[in-house]
Amino acid sequence: MGMRKPVMDLAVSVAALLLCFGVAGVASDASNHRYKKGDHVPLYVNKVGPFHNPSETYRYFDLPFCTPEHVTEKKEALGEVLNGDRLVDAPYKLDFNTDQKYELLCKKNLSKTDVAKFRSAVSKDYYFQMYYDDLPLWGFIGKVDKEGKDVGEYRYFLYQRFHFDVFYNNDRVIEITVHTDPNIMLDVTEDKNIEVEFVYSVKWKETTISFEKRMEKYSQTSSLPHHLEIHWFSIINSCVTVLLLTGFLGTILMRVLKNDFVKYAHDEESADDEEETGWKYIHGDVFRFPKYKSLLAACVGSGTQLFTLTIFTFILALVGVFYPYNRGALFTALVVIYALTSGIAGYAATSFYCQLEGTNWVRNLLLTGCLFCGPLFLTFCFLNTVAIVYSATAALPFGTMVVIVLIWTLVTSPLLVLGGIAGKNSKSEFQAPVRTTKYPREIPELPWYRHAVPQMIMAGFLPFSAIYIELYYIFASVWGHRIYTIYSILFIVFIILVIVTAFITIALTYFQLAAEDHEWWWRSFLCGGSTGLFVYGYCWYYYYARSDMSGFMQTSFFFGYMACICYGFFLMLGMVGFRAALLFVRHIYRSIKCE
């Protein structure tokens, strides 16, 4: 009897668990996406907005559609709110596997103000977005009739009838589309009171597509044969560029350096008092610590953090976390990873600052924490104010801003301080293979093309040309309605970008030292990060030549947030260029004998 009771208890527990799982398997539950015939399937309306202005979106019921008696908002994650999603229960009833023919949604009297709102929305190509069982669907709210009309005499029509086609496999929803009836429309051209009837119908169709593959159709547009061909062409073009650049720079630098090493070795054997020339001549100044070393250390630390953030984001993308319309996953990942990697910024900045014999490491740590977050915060405050004025969904609720402040206060700042303390206590010394003289040599007069700005233009053009083709697809995805899913290609392009940036910075650093200019520290960082300036220049081209975006809000959002992204790009690639140049300079001066 002593053993029977535990066995009976275990059997009862297992039976209870099996019963719970069995009940859960057949019940209507949005969490496991399984339904029975006639079960309620959640349908949420999300937002409306001009089709060509992806940032300018508004709540669905900001337009005078049929509003339910009780508007219930769906609880959303941080990333969904940052993405501008504002999901509320829809008045449509699309019960599982239940056809409906011309169901009256509502009959409504539109005032002149309501008609004016709809006409303005139709004229701006407003679209609506909904989610049915976590599947996105879109449609336009009306159309403009331009046929047979003179300029300024267009007619504006509002769609009244919507038809839903829902595909299912056994007890799961697989696909949904919505169509509008162009034969039943309401003329909203004139400001007058109108009665409107909104009608919808539902048709359920069986399909053999499995539930696991239901999101694949949303990524097919980015993986069509002609799109893949262009993508792979850009990859091959970039790879050829990298191979040619690497081979050219490798051959030239190795040959030139070999001749330099032989020449300097011969000079040491023949005449020690012979005057030195070239990069060996400035061996006593090349490791002289730069001006504004605290700022340089902060830039290196912030760039290291952003580089780490990019790598982790690519890892998540490659393992399939950012599948199409995983609402807010990317924004959530960026916020969380940036907060968790702040310790890397603190450690990299403070340790490097202490190597440069800096004393005020606390100020350096504060500068590191504000270097990227500061401009981003100021930009966000301005753009969020603009969104509030426009009453757009891009305006963050107060609760979301409190969450972000708490993340920054409780996670980002403590990790930054801990990283800074660890960097200060690392006690590592700057590894300089040659001694630095007491007084700096005067830099000779150099031609204009060896100054900082021309060098930055030369340094940024080649890496930018390697990613130029891929930039269009990224912009069309971020600032449009195209879906980007080929993250493997994007990762290859990123690796190519890093390699090209490192090699071009090394080459320009050698030419600078050969001209007896020893102030290479900041120059290497600026040359490495100059690609970010080219990307921001491409923003202007894309906005005015490749997109149809317009309006103050969309323009400010596009150029404001792209300025922050390109600034982060500048810091990240500047760190890559500086690190590569530092390794190169240490290597060449370690290979010669200097007094």
N, C-alpha and C positions, 0 to 999 in steps of 0.2 A: 504493500500500500504506500510505502514511503516513496517509491519511484513512480507510482502511477499518477499521483497528483501533478508533479511537474510535467509529465508527458501529456496529461489531459489539458493542462493550462497552455502548453505549447501548441497542441492541436487546435484548441479554441482560438488562440491568437492567429494562427495561420489561416484558419477558416474565416475569421473576421477580416483579415487582410485581403484574402481572395474575394470575399463578398464585396468589400469596398471597391476593389479594383474592377470587379465585374459590374457593379452598379455604375461606377464612373465611366466604364467603357460604353454604356448604352445611353447614358443620360445626356441631355443637351448641355454642352459645356464648351464655352469659347476657348478655354485654356488648352483642351486637347483637340479642338476642331472636329469633334464627332457629333452628329445630330441624327435624330429620327425624323421621319416624315411629319411635317407640321410643326416641328420645333422652331422656336425663334432663333434666328441667326443675327448677330449684332451688325447693324449698318450705321456707320457714323458719317456725318457730313463734316468736312474739314475746313476748307477755305475757298475763297474766290479771289480772282485778281486778273490783271492784264496778262495775256499770254506771253508777251515779249518782255515783261518786267517781273522776273522770278522773285525778287525781294519784296515787291509791292503786293502783298496779299492781305486779305481782310477776312473777318469771320463770315461764315456762310450766311448767317441770318442778319448781317449788316444790310443785305439787300432784302426787300420785302417779300421773301418767299413765304410759303405756308409754314407757320411756326407752331410746334406742338404746344399743348397746354403747359407742360412742365419740361423746360430745357435742361437736360441732364448732361453735364460735362464729364468726359472720360478722364480718369486720372492718367497723367502722362509722366514719362521719365524726363530727366534733365535734358538729354539730347533731343527729345521730341520738342520740348519747349524752345530750345535754342534754334531748332530747325523751323520754327514758326508754325508748328502744328497746333491746332485748337479744335480737337474732336468733340462733337456733341451728338447725342442721339438724333437719328434722322426720323422724319415722320413717315417715311416709306416702310411698309411691312413686307419683307421678302422671306416668308417662312420656308423652311427647308422642303424642297421637292414639291412645292405647291404652286401651280400655275395660277395666274390672275390676269383677267382680261379687262382692260380699261377701267381700273379702279380709280374712283374720284379721290384725289388727295385732299383737295379743298376748293371751295369757291370763295373768291376774295374780291372785294371792291378796292381798286387801286386809286388813290388820290393823285392829284397832279404832281405832287412831290414824289410819290412812288414811281409814277411813270417816268419822270425826269431821271430818277436814279437808274431805272432799268435801261433807259435810252443811253445814258452816259456809259453804263457798263457794256452794253452791246457795241457801242461805237469804239470802245477800247479793246474789243475782243476778249472779254472776260470769259474765263473758264472756271469750272467748279471741280473740286476734288473730293471724293468720298473713299471710305474704306469699308469693305464688306468681308467679314471674317479675315481681316488683316490683308485683304487683296485690294490694291488701289484701282480706282476707276475715275475717268475724267469725261468731261463733255463741255461744250460751249453752251452758254445760256441763250444765245440768239444769233442773229446774222444781220448783216447790212446788205440791202438790195441795191446794187449799183448799175444794174442792167437797164439800158434805155433811159437813163436819167442824166441830166446835166450836172455839172459840178455844183455842189451845195444843195442838191435836191434829192439826196439819198433817203431811203425809207428804212426804218429800224424795226425789226421784228423780234419778238420774244417767243422762245419755244414753250409750248404748253404741255406737250405729251412726250413722256420718256418711256422707252421700252428697255427692259433688262433681260439679257440672255445669260443664264447661269448654267454652268456645266458642273456636273458632280460625278463622283466615282464612289459607289456604295454609300457610305455615310459621311462623306467629306466633300466640301466645296473645292473645286479645282480652278475654275476660271469664271470671270464675270465681265461683261461688257455692257455699255449703255448706249442707246441710239435715240436720236431725236426725230420726231416726225416733221419733215419740212412742209407738209400740207396743212398742218394745224398750228398756226402761229398767230400772235397778237401784235397788231401794229401799235407801236409806242412812239411813233414819230411826233405826234402832237401832244401838247400838255392838256389833257382832259381826263376826267374821271372815267375809268373803264372797269368793267367786271371781267374777271379772268377765272377760268377753271383749269387747274393743274391736274392732269390725268397721267396715270402710269400703268404699265402692264408688265408681267413677268412670265418668262418661258424657261422651263427647266429642261436641260438636255443632258443625256448620259455620255460620258467619255471614258476612254481607257487610260488616260494619263494618270500616273500615280501621284499621290499627295506630295511625295518628296520632290517631284519635278515640276510642281505647279508654278514656281517662280522663274523657271528657265526662260519662259517666253519674253520676260522683261529684259533679259540680257542678250537675246538673240539679235537685237538691232545693232549692238556693238560688236557682234562676232559674225556679221554677214561676210561672205567671201570677199567682196570688194573692199570692205572696211579692214578686214584682216590683211589683205594684200597691201593696202596703204600703210598699215601699222608695221608690217614686216619690212616693207621698203624703207620706212624711217629707221627701223632698227639696223638694217643692213647698212644704210647710209651712215648712221652714227658709228657703227662698228668699224667701217672702212675709215672714217675720219679718225677714230681713236687709233687704229693700227698705223695709219700713215703718220699721225702726229707722234705717236710713241716711237715708231721707227725713226722718224726724222730727228726728233729731239734726242732720242737715245744715241743715235749714230753721231750726230753733231757734238753733243755734249761730251760723250765718251772720248771722241777724237780730240776735241779741243782741250778737255781736261787732261787727257794723257799727254798731249804736247806741253800743257802748262806744267804738269808734274815733272816731265823730263827736263824742261827748261829751268825750273826752279832748282831741281836737284843738281843740274850742271852748274848753275850759278853758285850754288853753295860750295861745290868742289873747286871751282876755278878761282873765284874772287868773292870773299865774304863781304868786302866793303863796296861791291858794285851796287849801284842804286836799284832798288826793286821797282817793278812796274806791275800794273794789272791788279788782280784781286789780292795777290799776296802782299802788295804794298800797304794795304789797309788792314792787315791782320791785327793790328793793335787797336782798331776802332770798330771792327765788325761786330764784336760782342759787347759794345758799349750799350748799356741799357737805354731804351728809347724815352722820349718825352711822353708824358701822360701815361705812364706805365700802369697806373691803376685802371684807367679807362680801357687800355689794351687788354689787361687781364680780365676785366669784366666782359669785354667783347668775346674773348676766347672761351670764357666759362659759359656765357649764354649760347654761343654757337655750338659748343659741345652738347649742351642740353637739347637744343633743337635738333641736332644731328641724331642724338639718341632717340628723341621723340619720333623722328621720321623712320628710323629703323624699326622700332617697335610697332609703329602704325603699319608699315609694310608687312611685318610678320603676321599681324592680325588679318590684314587683307588677303595674304596668300593662303591662310588656313581657312578662309571662307567666312569670316565674321561679318564683313560688309557686303552681304548679298543684297540684290536690288530691293529697295523699299523696306529695309530693316530700319525703321524710322528712328533717326537720331543716334544710331550706333556710332557713326563716325565722330559726331560732336561729343558724345559721352566719352569715347576713347581718348580724344584729344585733350579734354579737360582733365581726366583722371591721370593719363600718362604724364602730362605736363606737370601736374601737381606732384606725382611720385618721383619724377626725375629732377626736381629742383635741387636735391642734394648733390647731384652730379655737377650742376652749375656752380654751387657753392664750393665744392671741393676743387674743381678745375681752376676756378678763378683765384681762390685764396692761395692755393698751393703755388700757382704760377706767380702770383703777386709777391709772395714771400721769397720765391727764388730770385726775383728781381730786386730783392733787398727792400721791399716795401715795409713800412712800419704800421700804418693805419689800416689794418686788415678789416676792421669793423666797417669803416667807410667804404672800403672796396666791396664788402659783402652787400651793403645796402645798394650800392651802385649796380651790382650784378642783379639783384632782385628787381630793380626798377628799370633796367636797361631795355627790356622787351615788354614787360608788363605795363610800364608807365605809358608809353605811346599807345599801346593797345587799349588800356583803360580810358585814356582821354578820347580816343577815336570812338570807343563804344559809347561813352557818355553822350557825345555829340549825335551819333547815329541813332541811339535809343531815344533821344529827345525828338529827333526828326520823325521816328516811327510813332511816338506818342502823339505828336501833332497830327499825323496822318491817320491815327487810330488803326494802324496796321498790326498784324499779328507778329511782326518782327519786334515789337516792343515787349520787352521781358516783364512778366509780372513781378511784383515786389517780393513774393516768396522765393522765386528763382534767383533773384539778385542776392537775397539773404543767404541762400544755399551756396552760391559762388563765393561770396565773402567769407563764409565759414570754411569752405574748402581752402581758400587762400590763407586764412588765419590759422586754422588748425592742422593743415597738412603741408602746404607749400612753404610757408615761412619757417616752421620748425625744422623741416628737412633741409632747407637752405642754410639755416644756422648750424645744424649738425654737420652738414657737408663742409661749411666754412671752418668749423672747429677742427674737423679731421684734416682738412688741407693745411691749416696752420700748424698742427702738431705733427705733420708728416716729416718735417725737418729735412726735406730734400733740398739740395743745393743746385744752383744752375750749372749745368755741365758745359763749360767753355773750354775747348781744346787749346786755346792760346790765351796769353795774358793780355789784358787791356791796358793801354797806356794812360798816363795821367791826364794828358791834354789831347783833345780830338784834332785830327788833321782837317785842314780846310778842303771842302769838296770842290773839285774843279768846275769851271763853267761848262754846262752840258747843253747840247742842242735841244730844241723845243720838244722833239719827239721822245726824249728821255725823261720828261717831266711826268708828274703823277697822273694827270688827266689823260694824256695820250696813251700812257701805259695801261691805264684802266680800260680804255676803249679797246685796245688790242687784246687785253686779257679777257674781257667779257664777251667779245664777239664770237670767238671759236666755241666755247662751251654753249653759248646761246644757240648757235647754228646747229649743234648736235641735238638739241631738244626742241627746236622750233616746230617741227611737224607735229610732235606729240602735244604741244601746248594747246593747239586748237581743240583737240578732243577733250582735254582737261577743262578748258574754259567753257566749252559747249555743255559739259556735264555739270560744272559748278554753277554757271550762270545761264543755264538753259534747261531744256527738258530731255537732253540726250543722257543715256545711262552708260556709265563707264564701269566695265567689269573686268577688263583684261589687265589685272594688276601685275601679272608676271612681266608683261612688256614694259609697263611703267617702272618696275623695279630695275630691269635691265638698263633702261634709259637713265635712271638715277645713278646707277653704278658707273655708267659711261660718263655722266656729268661730273662725278667726283674725280674720276681718273683724269679727264681732260683739264679740270680746274687745277689739280695738283701739278700736272706736267707743265702747263702754260705758266703757272706761277714760278715754278723752279727755273724755267728758261729765262723769264724776265728778271728773276733775282740774280741769275748768273751774269746777264748782260749789264745789270746795274752795278754789280760788284766789279766786273771787268772794267767799267768806266770809272772806277775808284770812288763810287758813291756808296758810303757805308751805312746810310740810313735806310735800311731795307725792311725794318720791322713793320712799320705801319704800311709801307708800300706793298708788301706781300699780302697783308690782310685786305687792303683796299682793292688790289688787283684780283684776289680770289673772290671777293664778294661782289665785284662789279657786274657779274651776270644778273644779279637781282635788279640792277638798274635797267638792264636790257629787257628783262621780263616786264618791268613796269612800263617801259616804253611800248612793249607789245600790247599792254592793256589799252592804251590809247588807240592803237591800230584796230584792235578787236572791237572796241566799243563803237567806233565811228564807221568802220568798214565791214565788219563781219556780223554785227548784231543789229537788232531793231529796238534796243532799249532806249528809253526816253524818260523825261520827268526828273524833277529835283531829287526825289527820294531815291529812285533807282540809281541815278548818277552818283549821288553821294555815297550810297552803300557800295557801289561797285568800286569806285576809286578809293574810298576810305579803307575798306577791308582789304583790297588788293595792295594798298600801300603798306599795311601791316604785314601781309603775307610776303611781299617782296623784301621788306625790311628784315623779316626773319630769315628769308633766303640769303640776304646779304650777310647776316651774322654767321649763318651756318657755313656757307661756302667760303667766307672770309677766314673762318677758323681752319677749314681744310687747306686753303692756300697757305696760311701762316705756318701750320704744322708741317706741311710738306717742305716749305722753304727753310724752316728751322732745321729739319733733319738733313737737308741738302747742304746747308752752310756748315753745320757741324762736321759732316762727312768730308768735305773738301779741305777744311782747315785741319782736320785730324790727320790728313794724308800727307801733309808737308811739314817740314821742320822750320819753325819760326823762333827767332831769338827773342 
